[in-house]
Amino acid sequence: MKSLSLLLTTLLLSTPLMASPPSPESVHQLLTLSGVERAPANAQQGLETVLRNSLNQALQGKTLTPKGQQIIDKFNADSLKTIRSEISWAKLKDGYVKAYTETFTQEEVNGLIGFYKSPTGQALLTKMPQIAQKTNQLNQQRLGPMVEQLKNGLQKAIQDAQAAK
């Protein structure tokens, strides 16, 4: 009985100390201040570049008839429409709000809002694109040779597999 009383007392006293989830309004403010709502537009641009480069690579050295070019142009237009429709802030916002609401407490969101309003937070937001560009270049420098090595290894493995008896 004494243990039960102690447990109940502990639970009752700790209830006010439990962290409350953030309000959707504060999460919206955080997403705006931190620039998260611009992420889908950046992803769209990246996917559009990948699509354009893939089409160019696939068509390299090929001559298309006017009808063939129309087919490619339609595919490209349809693909861009899909990318812009599916990777949009309007479609992703509710998921972001839900994820932030389930992950952060109101106190944490308030702290993050304060940080992003501060000069240091603003410096982070201003300089992150530069950091991203520099780290992307670093990754590309490292990935390029690795991808070539993997391609060569794959070609050799395929040749060895075909030659195996």
FENQUIDA-V758956 format. One record per residue. N is the residue number from 1. OMEGA is omega in whole degrees, 0 to 359 (999 if undefined). Layout:
N,OMEGA
N,OMEGA
This chain:
1,179
2,179
3,179
4,178
5,179
6,178
7,180
8,178
9,179
10,179
11,181
12,180
13,183
14,183
15,180
16,181
17,181
18,183
19,179
20,178
21,181
22,177
23,177
24,180
25,181
26,177
27,176
28,179
29,179
30,181
31,178
32,182
33,185
34,178
35,182
36,182
37,175
38,183
39,179
40,178
41,177
42,178
43,177
44,181
45,179
46,179
47,178
48,178
49,179
50,179
51,180
52,180
53,179
54,178
55,180
56,180
57,181
58,183
59,183
60,178
61,181
62,176
63,181
64,171
65,176
66,178
67,178
68,178
69,177
70,179
71,179
72,180
73,179
74,177
75,181
76,180
77,179
78,180
79,179
80,178
81,179
82,179
83,183
84,180
85,186
86,181
87,180
88,180
89,180
90,181
91,186
92,187
93,183
94,178
95,177
96,181
97,179
98,181
99,180
100,181
101,180
102,186
103,185
104,171
105,178
106,180
107,179
108,178
109,178
110,179
111,179
112,177
113,177
114,180
115,183
116,175
117,184
118,176
119,179
120,178
121,178
122,177
123,178
124,181
125,181
126,187
127,181
128,177
129,177
130,179
131,180
132,179
133,181
134,180
135,174
136,177
137,178
138,179
139,179
140,178
141,181
142,184
143,182
144,179
145,180
146,180
147,178
148,178
149,179
150,177
151,179
152,178
153,178
154,179
155,179
156,180
157,178
158,179
159,179
160,180
161,179
162,181
163,182
164,180
165,999
